[in-house]
Amino acid sequence: MTWLSYIFASAATLALYDICKKHSAAGNRTFNVLLLTSASGFLTVLATLAATGGLAPMFALAPREYALLGVKSTIVSTSWALAYMALKTLPITVMAPIRATGPVWTTLAALAIYEEIPSAVQALGFALAFTGSFAFSLATRREGFTLRSKAIVLAIAATLAGSASALYDKFILNSLKIPPKAVLFWFMFAMSVIYAIAVAATRKSDKTRFEWRWTIPFVGVLLAMSDFCYFSALSSPEAKISIISTIRRVSTVATFVIGGALFREKNLLRKGIALAAIIAGVVLLAL
């Protein structure tokens, strides 16, 4: 498969993952859900590698590579925790457009790091994306959410952490050439450990009741599938982080449409128009 094929497969799986994540997180105990989802993903990867004879190479990395993957796990764990805390109360049709802005921040950071001047097309893309974001903020006010709402702040922080993770992924996969399977195996293992510690640390302070839902293990399995395709795409020398981030986040359109119908959410037209402007801006950034 080419890197473009991998990233389209990742985007398709990611839409299902987002919907299952909303169902598993809404009103539920955050770190317990995160532990079970990350452990499910790790066990899926472990079983697949063991069945295909690919487990031994996972233990052949250099000490520095293990440390770098630990950093990756910390960034993703932070992004996940923030996103789940937001999803406990946010409608999925509010969360999806916020997450769709991820490639905008990734591209901005990449331009700053490499000291590039945005092209005219990129400038138009930024303008569209930020216009869509402003229109979206007006639409969410009808549901009682503003930029000062705790859940919105958490969602934005999760998106920024996700953008930082995308830039870091490009570094460890493309520059350092750490194999995609090793990245997936160790970062999901480390996330399971991090969340196990978080569950133990918040056992008495978190008063939210934990409720088992069938989507919880599916979140981990779908993430493992999506991230394997994503890491495989990023490991290609020809891969462009702006294009990869864009295609992957276009999945939010499916999340918005399907999730909005499943959870019977409101104000879809206004939020949909804002999302369309954001996606159009993101596509222009990729061009």
BELQUIGI-V11994 format. One record per residue. PSI is psi in whole degrees, -180 to 180 (* if undefined). OMEGA is omega in whole degrees, 0 to 359 (none if undefined). D_LAST is the distance of its C-alpha to the last C-alpha in Angstrom with 2 decimals. Layout:
PSI&OMEGA&D_LAST / PSI&OMEGA&D_LAST
This chain:
146&175&22.27 / 167&180&18.87 / -30&177&16.73 / -39&177&14.47 / -42&179&17.82 / -44&185&18.99 / -31&174&16.22 / -39&176&16.58 / -39&178&20.30 / -43&181&19.91 / -42&180&18.13 / -43&180&20.93 / -35&183&23.61 / -33&179&22.25 / -45&177&22.78 / -39&179&26.41 / -44&181&26.75 / -40&181&25.83 / -45&178&28.40 / -36&180&31.08 / -43&178&30.43 / -45&182&31.15 / -39&183&34.30 / -28&187&35.57 / -28&188&34.95 / 116&177&36.17 / 14&185&39.45 / 169&181&39.95 / 115&194&40.88 / -58&189&37.65 / -29&175&38.54 / -42&178&40.63 / -44&180&37.76 / -41&178&35.40 / -46&182&38.04 / -37&179&38.57 / -44&180&34.91 / -38&178&34.09 / -38&178&37.37 / -42&178&36.61 / -43&180&33.28 / -44&180&35.07 / -34&176&37.93 / -47&179&35.58 / -44&180&33.97 / -47&181&37.47 / -40&180&39.00 / -45&179&36.27 / -40&180&36.55 / -39&182&40.36 / -27&182&40.50 / 5&179&38.36 / 24&183&40.08 / 17&185&37.08 / -38&185&38.70 / -43&180&40.40 / -18&180&37.31 / -21&183&36.29 / 17&183&39.28 / 17&180&38.65 / 160&176&36.17 / 153&179&37.13 / -39&180&38.34 / -36&180&35.44 / -39&176&32.98 / -41&180&34.92 / -42&180&34.76 / -36&177&30.97 / -28&174&30.67 / -39&176&33.05 / -43&178&30.68 / -45&181&27.89 / -39&180&30.39 / -44&179&31.33 / -48&182&27.81 / -40&179&27.18 / -41&178&30.72 / -46&180&30.21 / -45&179&27.01 / -48&183&28.82 / -44&179&31.97 / -43&181&30.33 / -42&181&28.39 / -38&177&31.63 / -38&177&33.63 / -42&184&31.26 / -15&177&31.36 / -30&182&35.15 / -25&184&35.08 / 138&169&31.60 / 150&181&30.79 / -26&179&27.92 / -7&170&26.29 / -41&181&26.34 / -41&186&25.19 / -49&178&22.20 / -35&178&20.27 / -46&179&21.15 / -28&180&19.87 / -20&179&16.58 / -5&182&15.92 / -49&180&16.08 / -27&178&12.43 / -47&180&12.63 / -36&178&15.66 / -45&180&14.41 / -41&177&11.54 / -45&180&14.26 / -41&180&16.69 / -40&178&14.67 / -40&180&14.19 / -42&182&17.91 / -43&184&19.05 / 6&175&17.53 / 46&178&18.24 / 152&176&14.99 / 128&181&14.56 / 141&175&11.49 / 173&180&9.88 / -39&179&10.71 / -42&178&7.43 / -40&178&7.60 / -41&176&11.24 / -39&178&10.96 / -45&177&9.15 / -44&181&12.08 / -44&179&14.49 / -44&182&13.81 / -44&181&14.02 / -32&174&17.16 / -44&177&18.62 / -39&179&18.34 / -39&178&19.96 / -44&178&22.70 / -37&179&23.36 / -40&179&23.57 / -35&177&26.07 / -39&181&28.18 / -38&183&28.18 / -20&178&29.35 / -28&178&32.23 / -20&179&33.87 / 11&176&34.28 / 11&180&35.67 / 132&174&32.66 / 176&179&31.52 / -18&179&29.55 / -9&180&32.94 / 138&183&33.65 / -44&182&34.16 / -38&178&32.12 / -44&178&29.07 / -43&178&29.45 / -41&180&29.71 / -41&178&26.57 / -43&179&24.53 / -40&178&26.18 / -40&180&25.39 / -42&178&21.66 / -41&177&21.75 / -37&177&23.78 / -37&177&21.35 / -40&176&18.50 / -39&178&21.03 / -39&180&21.80 / -43&178&18.25 / -40&179&18.28 / -38&178&21.83 / -42&179&21.08 / -38&180&18.75 / -51&186&21.73 / -28&183&24.48 / -40&186&22.89 / -41&182&21.04 / -45&182&23.09 / -15&177&26.43 / 33&173&26.12 / 129&184&27.95 / 140&181&28.04 / -40&181&26.04 / -37&179&29.34 / -40&178&31.05 / -47&181&28.44 / -45&183&28.75 / -52&187&32.56 / -33&181&33.33 / -33&178&30.98 / -34&175&32.29 / -49&182&35.82 / -37&178&35.53 / -39&178&34.09 / -40&178&37.11 / -46&180&39.41 / -45&182&37.81 / -30&175&38.13 / -42&177&41.68 / -42&180&42.63 / -39&178&41.05 / -46&179&43.03 / -40&183&46.22 / -30&184&45.62 / 12&185&45.01 / -40&182&47.60 / -31&185&50.03 / -31&181&47.82 / 112&184&45.39 / -4&180&47.43 / 136&180&44.86 / 137&176&46.24 / 135&178&44.42 / 124&178&44.06 / 134&176&43.19 / 145&186&40.61 / -21&181&39.64 / -15&185&35.90 / -54&178&36.42 / -30&180&36.53 / -32&178&33.79 / -47&180&31.36 / -43&181&32.05 / -45&180&31.91 / -37&178&28.61 / -42&179&27.09 / -43&179&28.48 / -46&182&26.91 / -44&183&23.46 / -32&176&23.53 / -45&178&24.84 / -40&180&21.86 / -48&180&19.50 / -37&178&21.47 / -38&178&21.65 / -45&183&17.87 / -27&182&17.64 / -13&179&20.56 / 134&179&18.82 / -26&182&18.21 / -9&186&15.04 / 139&177&13.54 / 121&185&10.58 / -34&180&11.76 / -41&180&8.64 / -44&180&7.73 / -47&180&11.51 / -38&181&12.17 / -53&182&9.91 / -41&182&11.53 / -38&183&14.79 / -12&173&14.94 / -18&176&14.24 / -21&180&17.78 / -21&176&19.04 / -48&177&19.03 / -40&178&21.64 / -44&181&23.38 / -49&185&23.67 / -53&184&25.04 / -46&180&27.32 / -41&178&28.40 / -39&179&29.14 / -44&182&31.36 / -43&183&33.08 / 4&175&33.92 / 54&183&34.65 / 167&189&32.75 / 169&171&32.87 / 37&188&30.85 / -36&185&28.10 / -51&181&27.05 / -45&179&26.34 / -34&179&24.57 / -39&178&22.59 / -43&178&21.37 / -43&178&20.35 / -40&180&18.54 / -40&178&16.65 / -41&178&15.50 / -47&181&14.50 / -41&179&12.52 / -42&178&10.77 / -41&179&9.99 / -41&178&8.88 / -43&178&6.47 / -36&177&5.02 / -39&179&5.39 / -32&179&3.81 / *&none&0.00
